[in-house]
Every structure is written in structure tokens, then in C-alpha cells.
Amino acid sequence: MTHTAVGWHVELEFKEDDQHTSAAALVRLPDGTEVRSHGHASRHRVDSNQPRVGEEIAGARALNELAMQLLTKAHGEIDEASGRTSHSINI
């Protein structure tokens, strides 16, 4: 059996102000597909301003959406290759 090392690079970019953080995630797959997603976080007015926390929340939400899109893509490819409807893929 031959093993091949494969890697993906996920890019995350953030935009933020004192109250809101948005994250954009992007992964380019070996088949040439680009999958993009977004996540958002809002700071409650009584919470201290911690930009890192907003980035972590918005980033996690963007990555979660990215994961769901990748599962949907994989499910479609399984169905297409097999010619049937496959079982749902769980996280």
C-alpha cells in the first residue's frame, strides 16, 4: 500500500470593530474547488473588549460552516459516483 501526504491550507480573515467581528474562511481543494464560508460574533455591551475572543468565536463559526459545506460536497460526490443516494454523513 502506498501512502501519499495531502494537505489543505485554510485561510481565515477577520474584520472587526468595537462590537462586531466577522470571519471569512477559504479552502482550496486539490480538485480546484474553492469552498468559502463566513462567521460572525457580537460583543455584548457589558462585556470587556477582547478582540481575540471575537476572532475565536467568528472563526469557529466560519470553520463550522466550512465543515458542513465540505460534508455536503463529499456526500454529493459519493452519490454521483455510486449512482444512488448514500447514507447521510455525520460529524
ChimeraX commands (.cxc) that place a marker at each C-alpha (Angstrom):
marker #1 position 0.00,0.00,0.00 radius 0.5
marker #1 position 1.30,3.44,-0.94 radius 0.5
marker #1 position 0.67,6.44,1.31 radius 0.5
marker #1 position 0.51,9.93,-0.11 radius 0.5
marker #1 position 0.76,13.04,2.02 radius 0.5
marker #1 position -2.00,15.50,1.22 radius 0.5
marker #1 position -2.52,18.88,2.81 radius 0.5
marker #1 position -5.04,21.67,2.69 radius 0.5
marker #1 position -4.44,25.25,3.67 radius 0.5
marker #1 position -7.38,27.06,5.20 radius 0.5
marker #1 position -7.31,30.86,5.14 radius 0.5
marker #1 position -9.16,32.94,7.71 radius 0.5
marker #1 position -9.54,36.70,7.50 radius 0.5
marker #1 position -11.18,38.93,10.10 radius 0.5
marker #1 position -12.85,42.33,10.05 radius 0.5
marker #1 position -13.77,43.88,13.35 radius 0.5
marker #1 position -14.87,46.96,15.19 radius 0.5
marker #1 position -15.56,47.53,18.90 radius 0.5
marker #1 position -18.78,45.48,18.82 radius 0.5
marker #1 position -18.60,43.02,15.89 radius 0.5
marker #1 position -16.21,40.55,14.36 radius 0.5
marker #1 position -16.70,38.80,11.03 radius 0.5
marker #1 position -14.59,35.96,9.70 radius 0.5
marker #1 position -14.22,34.70,6.15 radius 0.5
marker #1 position -12.81,31.19,5.63 radius 0.5
marker #1 position -11.49,29.74,2.38 radius 0.5
marker #1 position -10.06,26.36,1.47 radius 0.5
marker #1 position -8.78,25.41,-1.98 radius 0.5
marker #1 position -9.15,21.71,-2.66 radius 0.5
marker #1 position -6.91,19.59,-4.92 radius 0.5
marker #1 position -9.78,19.27,-7.45 radius 0.5
marker #1 position -9.64,23.06,-7.95 radius 0.5
marker #1 position -12.76,23.76,-5.91 radius 0.5
marker #1 position -12.77,26.73,-3.56 radius 0.5
marker #1 position -15.10,26.47,-0.58 radius 0.5
marker #1 position -15.89,29.71,1.26 radius 0.5
marker #1 position -17.81,30.45,4.42 radius 0.5
marker #1 position -18.46,33.22,6.92 radius 0.5
marker #1 position -18.94,33.55,10.65 radius 0.5
marker #1 position -19.89,36.42,12.93 radius 0.5
marker #1 position -19.61,37.38,16.57 radius 0.5
marker #1 position -21.04,40.30,18.53 radius 0.5
marker #1 position -19.84,41.65,21.85 radius 0.5
marker #1 position -22.48,42.35,24.46 radius 0.5
marker #1 position -22.20,45.95,25.67 radius 0.5
marker #1 position -21.40,44.90,29.26 radius 0.5
marker #1 position -18.53,42.58,28.21 radius 0.5
marker #1 position -14.96,43.85,28.07 radius 0.5
marker #1 position -13.45,44.45,24.64 radius 0.5
marker #1 position -11.46,41.29,23.83 radius 0.5
marker #1 position -10.85,41.16,20.07 radius 0.5
marker #1 position -9.15,37.76,20.29 radius 0.5
marker #1 position -12.31,36.20,21.74 radius 0.5
marker #1 position -14.44,37.68,18.95 radius 0.5
marker #1 position -11.99,36.26,16.39 radius 0.5
marker #1 position -12.15,32.82,18.02 radius 0.5
marker #1 position -15.96,32.78,18.00 radius 0.5
marker #1 position -16.36,34.17,14.49 radius 0.5
marker #1 position -13.55,31.92,13.22 radius 0.5
marker #1 position -15.09,28.82,14.81 radius 0.5
marker #1 position -18.44,29.64,13.24 radius 0.5
marker #1 position -16.85,30.12,9.81 radius 0.5
marker #1 position -14.93,26.84,10.14 radius 0.5
marker #1 position -18.08,25.02,11.24 radius 0.5
marker #1 position -19.91,26.28,8.15 radius 0.5
marker #1 position -16.90,25.28,6.03 radius 0.5
marker #1 position -17.06,21.76,7.51 radius 0.5
marker #1 position -20.76,21.47,6.69 radius 0.5
marker #1 position -20.17,22.56,3.10 radius 0.5
marker #1 position -17.36,20.00,2.73 radius 0.5
marker #1 position -19.62,17.23,4.07 radius 0.5
marker #1 position -22.34,18.22,1.61 radius 0.5
marker #1 position -19.81,18.24,-1.25 radius 0.5
marker #1 position -18.48,14.81,-0.27 radius 0.5
marker #1 position -21.99,13.40,0.04 radius 0.5
marker #1 position -22.85,14.60,-3.45 radius 0.5
marker #1 position -19.67,13.09,-4.87 radius 0.5
marker #1 position -20.42,9.72,-3.22 radius 0.5
marker #1 position -23.94,9.75,-4.68 radius 0.5
marker #1 position -22.67,10.75,-8.12 radius 0.5
marker #1 position -20.01,8.03,-8.20 radius 0.5
marker #1 position -22.32,5.30,-6.89 radius 0.5
marker #1 position -25.47,6.28,-8.78 radius 0.5
marker #1 position -27.55,6.01,-5.62 radius 0.5
marker #1 position -28.44,8.07,-2.57 radius 0.5
marker #1 position -25.98,7.33,0.20 radius 0.5
marker #1 position -26.48,7.49,3.94 radius 0.5
marker #1 position -26.02,10.92,5.45 radius 0.5
marker #1 position -22.55,11.77,6.69 radius 0.5
marker #1 position -22.38,12.74,10.34 radius 0.5
marker #1 position -19.86,14.88,12.11 radius 0.5
marker link #1:1,2 radius 0.2
marker link #1:2,3 radius 0.2
marker link #1:3,4 radius 0.2
marker link #1:4,5 radius 0.2
marker link #1:5,6 radius 0.2
marker link #1:6,7 radius 0.2
marker link #1:7,8 radius 0.2
marker link #1:8,9 radius 0.2
marker link #1:9,10 radius 0.2
marker link #1:10,11 radius 0.2
marker link #1:11,12 radius 0.2
marker link #1:12,13 radius 0.2
marker link #1:13,14 radius 0.2
marker link #1:14,15 radius 0.2
marker link #1:15,16 radius 0.2
marker link #1:16,17 radius 0.2
marker link #1:17,18 radius 0.2
marker link #1:18,19 radius 0.2
marker link #1:19,20 radius 0.2
marker link #1:20,21 radius 0.2
marker link #1:21,22 radius 0.2
marker link #1:22,23 radius 0.2
marker link #1:23,24 radius 0.2
marker link #1:24,25 radius 0.2
marker link #1:25,26 radius 0.2
marker link #1:26,27 radius 0.2
marker link #1:27,28 radius 0.2
marker link #1:28,29 radius 0.2
marker link #1:29,30 radius 0.2
marker link #1:30,31 radius 0.2
marker link #1:31,32 radius 0.2
marker link #1:32,33 radius 0.2
marker link #1:33,34 radius 0.2
marker link #1:34,35 radius 0.2
marker link #1:35,36 radius 0.2
marker link #1:36,37 radius 0.2
marker link #1:37,38 radius 0.2
marker link #1:38,39 radius 0.2
marker link #1:39,40 radius 0.2
marker link #1:40,41 radius 0.2
marker link #1:41,42 radius 0.2
marker link #1:42,43 radius 0.2
marker link #1:43,44 radius 0.2
marker link #1:44,45 radius 0.2
marker link #1:45,46 radius 0.2
marker link #1:46,47 radius 0.2
marker link #1:47,48 radius 0.2
marker link #1:48,49 radius 0.2
marker link #1:49,50 radius 0.2
marker link #1:50,51 radius 0.2
marker link #1:51,52 radius 0.2
marker link #1:52,53 radius 0.2
marker link #1:53,54 radius 0.2
marker link #1:54,55 radius 0.2
marker link #1:55,56 radius 0.2
marker link #1:56,57 radius 0.2
marker link #1:57,58 radius 0.2
marker link #1:58,59 radius 0.2
marker link #1:59,60 radius 0.2
marker link #1:60,61 radius 0.2
marker link #1:61,62 radius 0.2
marker link #1:62,63 radius 0.2
marker link #1:63,64 radius 0.2
marker link #1:64,65 radius 0.2
marker link #1:65,66 radius 0.2
marker link #1:66,67 radius 0.2
marker link #1:67,68 radius 0.2
marker link #1:68,69 radius 0.2
marker link #1:69,70 radius 0.2
marker link #1:70,71 radius 0.2
marker link #1:71,72 radius 0.2
marker link #1:72,73 radius 0.2
marker link #1:73,74 radius 0.2
marker link #1:74,75 radius 0.2
marker link #1:75,76 radius 0.2
marker link #1:76,77 radius 0.2
marker link #1:77,78 radius 0.2
marker link #1:78,79 radius 0.2
marker link #1:79,80 radius 0.2
marker link #1:80,81 radius 0.2
marker link #1:81,82 radius 0.2
marker link #1:82,83 radius 0.2
marker link #1:83,84 radius 0.2
marker link #1:84,85 radius 0.2
marker link #1:85,86 radius 0.2
marker link #1:86,87 radius 0.2
marker link #1:87,88 radius 0.2
marker link #1:88,89 radius 0.2
marker link #1:89,90 radius 0.2
marker link #1:90,91 radius 0.2
view
